[in-house]
Amino acid sequence: MYLTLAIYYQIQTVKQPQKVEQLHPNAPQNLQGTATVTTTDLSWDTVDGATYNVYRNDSKVASAITETSYYDTGLTGGTTYNYAVSAIVGGVESPKSEVLIITTQASGS
């Protein structure tokens, strides 16, 4: 009489939890502003843990600001400016916000 011994190996693959990395933070929302002859006063919604860059006409005019507002000075009266804001979290910059088109008041207004 022969005894057959069957040995079964059960192999399990244990998956390590995968870290899901966000490629970039969300862009700031609800960019708003008011203007005088030579200034604009901008504000936007908070992005958690972010500092912000402010762009005027596609050029960065402020970087790593911690507030959700920016006061831009030295502008020309009666001129149209395009503003956008990006958020920086963990050294990664978000896409820019939607553009806010704002025109300063004409001189003598």
C-alpha positions in Angstrom: 0.0 0.0 0.0 1.3 3.3 -1.0 0.5 6.5 0.8 0.3 9.5 -1.3 0.9 12.7 0.5 -0.1 15.8 -1.2 1.3 19.1 -0.1 -0.4 22.2 -1.2 1.2 25.6 -1.2 -0.9 28.6 -1.0 0.8 31.6 -2.3 -0.7 34.9 -1.5 0.3 38.2 -3.0 0.1 40.9 -0.5 -0.4 44.3 -2.1 1.3 47.2 -0.4 -1.0 50.2 -0.1 -0.1 52.5 -2.9 0.5 56.1 -2.2 -1.7 58.2 -4.4 0.1 61.3 -5.3 -1.8 64.3 -6.5 0.1 65.8 -9.4 -0.7 69.3 -8.4 -3.0 71.1 -6.0 -6.3 72.5 -7.1 -6.3 76.0 -8.7 -7.7 78.8 -6.5 -11.4 79.5 -7.2 -13.6 82.6 -7.2 -10.9 85.2 -8.1 -12.5 88.6 -7.6 -11.3 92.2 -7.6 -11.9 95.9 -7.6 -9.9 98.7 -9.1 -9.1 102.3 -8.5 -7.0 104.5 -10.9 -3.7 102.9 -10.0 -4.5 99.8 -7.9 -6.4 96.6 -7.9 -7.5 94.7 -4.8 -7.8 90.9 -5.4 -9.2 88.0 -3.4 -9.9 84.3 -3.9 -10.9 81.2 -2.0 -8.5 79.3 0.2 -6.7 76.2 -1.0 -5.8 74.1 2.1 -2.1 74.3 3.1 -1.2 76.6 0.2 0.8 79.7 -0.5 0.0 81.6 -3.7 1.5 83.2 -6.8 -0.2 86.1 -8.4 0.1 86.8 -12.2 -0.7 90.0 -14.0 -0.8 89.7 -17.8 1.0 86.3 -17.5 3.9 87.7 -15.5 4.4 86.7 -11.9 4.0 89.8 -9.7 3.9 88.1 -6.3 5.1 84.8 -5.0 4.6 82.6 -2.0 2.1 84.9 -0.4 0.2 83.4 2.5 -3.0 85.5 2.4 -5.9 85.0 0.0 -5.8 88.6 -1.1 -3.4 90.8 -3.0 -3.2 94.6 -3.4 -1.5 95.6 -6.6 -0.2 99.1 -6.9 1.5 101.4 -9.4 -0.9 100.6 -12.3 -1.9 102.9 -15.1 -5.4 104.4 -15.1 -7.9 103.3 -17.8 -5.9 100.1 -18.5 -7.1 96.5 -18.7 -5.2 93.9 -16.8 -5.6 90.1 -16.7 -5.0 88.5 -13.3 -4.7 84.8 -12.3 -3.6 83.1 -9.1 -1.9 79.7 -8.5 -1.6 77.7 -5.3 1.6 76.0 -4.1 1.4 73.0 -1.8 4.5 71.0 -1.0 6.5 72.8 -3.6 4.1 71.9 -6.4 2.3 74.7 -8.2 -1.4 74.3 -9.3 -2.7 75.3 -12.6 -3.7 79.0 -12.7 -7.1 80.1 -11.7 -9.6 81.4 -14.2 -8.5 84.8 -15.5 -10.0 87.9 -14.0 -10.1 90.8 -16.4 -10.2 94.1 -14.6 -9.8 97.7 -15.9 -8.5 100.4 -13.7 -10.5 103.6 -13.5 -9.6 106.3 -16.0 -7.5 109.2 -14.6 -9.6 112.0 -13.4 -12.6 109.7 -12.5 
